[in-house]
């Protein structure tokens, strides 16, 4: 080990952790570690330089290492959180004794933490560490093949801008920056909801006119929800906003768009919803419940309200698009 190297650790050896870790491992000033509970993945990454579950045909950088050893975390200056949103807080609390208080915690997951709060909000309440969020229009399979990719860094202190500019300098990762951590987190969840809506629309109609009519209605409703939760409207125009929304809503590699397509074609079942990792379905319910505390959702956020009906009531899906078109926008 080169003692002059700065250690960057990814909690999780899934697609996004492996892809970003592989890029950073090519920089000699960093030692990049993927931390995982999967012994087979750790062995394959470290010794065979492959992650066969996520990238079976990709040869990883030989300097990228993986481990199951919690002790390694103690040396980290930056800790990227690349595990599913539903388990991040509990898992981090289980390994908290190994996390240095100076390490920057960077949330990569897109979803809620506990008690209907964003992951970064939970991290800020439960850990003494500085917290950031990194989100954008990204498919990991394109990151791993070095295609240019944009991320938004939501930062808690301006000094972190230089830290991450240096970290990703001379790579295929392009960053924009905002202090609106909450806005970045909220948008990364909202885009899944409206991707489902666009999937339903496209399943029922092959109409560019209708697609972009609904896309525009959805974007306006996202703005209203973002404002309701205290986010900045400017954040909509960062990579994490319009970019991530349109990538998720219009590309068939998107899980939540795929869910919308299945719903629109009448193939949605509980089995299908559990087979796909569907952040959107859970997010619809949480947003609806939170918004209902202060507002009549049907009046102020009609698309969310109509989608909520699909997931929680008997619903004639053939009427969905006409129902959306008939709803008043406040």
C-alpha positions, 0 to 999 in steps of 0.5 A: 500500500502506498501510504501517500494515497488518499483512501476512497471507500464505496459501501457496496459493490453493486453497479454504481459503486463498481462503476465509479470505483473503477474510474477513480482507481485509475488515479494513482493518488487514490486507493479505492476500496469497495466494501461488501458483505458478498465474499464471492464478489469481493474475491472476484473483484480483487483477484479476477478484476471482474464483477460478474453479477453486474458487468460480466464482460468488463475487465476492471482496473487492477488497482480496484480492490474489494473487502469485507473487513470493516477495519478498512473503513477507518482509513477513509476520507470519503465514503460513498454510500452505494447500497439500496436506500432502504437499508443505508441508515441501519447498515451505517449505524451497524458499522458506525464505530469504524467510520472516521468522523472526518470522512465525508458521507456521500449518498448515491442512493435514490430513495427515502431513508427512515420515517419518510425523511430523505437519506441525507436528512437522516445522515445529518441527524444521526452522524457527526460527519459532513454529508453530501449527495451525488445524483444525476442522469446515469446508467452504470453500464455507460459509466463503466465503459467511460462514456461522459456522465453528469452528476450534481453534487449537493454539498454542505460546505463550499470547501467540498466543491474543490474536494470533488473537483479534484477527485473527478478531475481528468475523468469522464465524470462531469459535475455541477454543484448546489448547496441545495442538498434537500432539493437534490434528494427530493428530485432523485425520488420524484423522477421515479414517480413521473417515469412511471407516468410516462411509461403508462402514457407510452404503453397506451399511445405512440404519440410524441405530442401526448408524450411531451404534453404529459412530460411538461405537466409532470415537470411543472408538478415536480417543481411545485412539490420541490417548492413544497418541501423547501427545495430550490427551483434552480436545482431543477436545471442541474444534472439531478433535475431535468437531466435525471428526470428525462433519462429515467422517464424516456429511456427503456433501461429505466426500471420505473419507466418499465413499471409504467409500461407494464401497468399501461399494458395491463401486466402489473401484478404484485409479483412483478412489482417485487421482482423489479426494484421499484423505488417509485411505487414506495415513493408515490405513497410516501409523497401522497401521505406527506402532502396530504397532511397540509393539502388536498393532493387531488387539487394541487398535485393531480398526477401523484394523486392519480398514480396513488389510486393505481397502487392503492385501489381498483383502477381502470388503467385505460382511463388514466391518460384521459383522467390526467388530461382532465385534471386541473393544474393549480 
